[in-house]
Amino acid sequence: MLLCADGTYYTGVTNNLDRRLAEHDNCRNPESYTSTRRPLRLVYSSEFQYILNAIRTEKKLKSWSQAKKSALAEGRFEDLPKLSKKCFKK
């Protein structure tokens, strides 16, 4: 997960993290989400044995709120459960 200069997060899957970071930094694809949001900073990564698990996790992270992604990036794992709960007004 990358933190973009505008404060948003980019989440993706790769089989070579160093190469993929260089592609983002060098703006390999000018149409990409990150191309106009540089500089970028790697704030979270995880390794998986199976690609399907990586893709499943990527999709889950993309659905998270900005606050929940920030908690993950900052290592505030204890905050993740409460950020998962939906609050309903009475």
N, C-alpha and C positions, 0 to 999 in steps of 0.2 A: 504494500500500500504506500503510495507516494503522497506527500503533502505538497500541494501546489502553492505557488507564490500568492494566489488569491485566497488561500485558506481552505480550498476544497480538497477533496481526496480523490485519487485515481487508484482503482483496484484492477489488477490484471493477473494473468497466469503466464508463466514462462518456464522453459526447461533450462534456461541459462540466465540467471539474475544479472550478472555483470554485463553481459551483452545487451540485455533488454534495457538496463539503466542507461547504458551508453547510447542506445538508439533514441531513447527519450531525450537525453541531454543534447544530442546532436540534431534533434528535430528531424529524424529520418522521414517522418510522415507529416508534412505541413498541415494536413487536414485533421490530425489527431487532437484529442481533447487537451493533451498536455502541451501542445506546440506553442500556444499563446499564454501558458500559465507557468513558464519557467522563471526562476530556477525551481527545481524539484528536490525534495529530500525524502529518502527512503525512511519510513517511520515504523514499518512492520513488515515482516516476511515470515513465511512458514514453509517447511518442506514436507512433501507428501510422497509416499511410495507409489501411489496410483493417481494418474491424471484425473480420473473421474472424481476423486475426493477433493482434489485441488479446485476443479471447476465448481463443484458443489459449494465449497467454502467461499470461493470468489462471488458466486451469486448471492450467498447469504450476506457477506460483507457489503455488497453493493446495495442491499435493501436496508441497511442500518442507517440510523439518523446520524447527522454530523456529530452530535454529542457522544453517541456511542462509539463512533469511529475514533474520536479524539481520546476517549478513555482507553481504548485498545492501544492506540499509538503511544500514549503516555504511560502505559503499563498499569493503569488503574483497573485491574481485573475485577476487583471487588465491587466496582461501580456498574459493571456490565449487567448483572441481573436486574437492578432497579431501573436501568435505562431500557430494559426490554419490556417492562410492564407498561401497559397502556393506562393512561389516567383518564378517568371518565368524570365529567362534571355532574354534580347532583342537581 
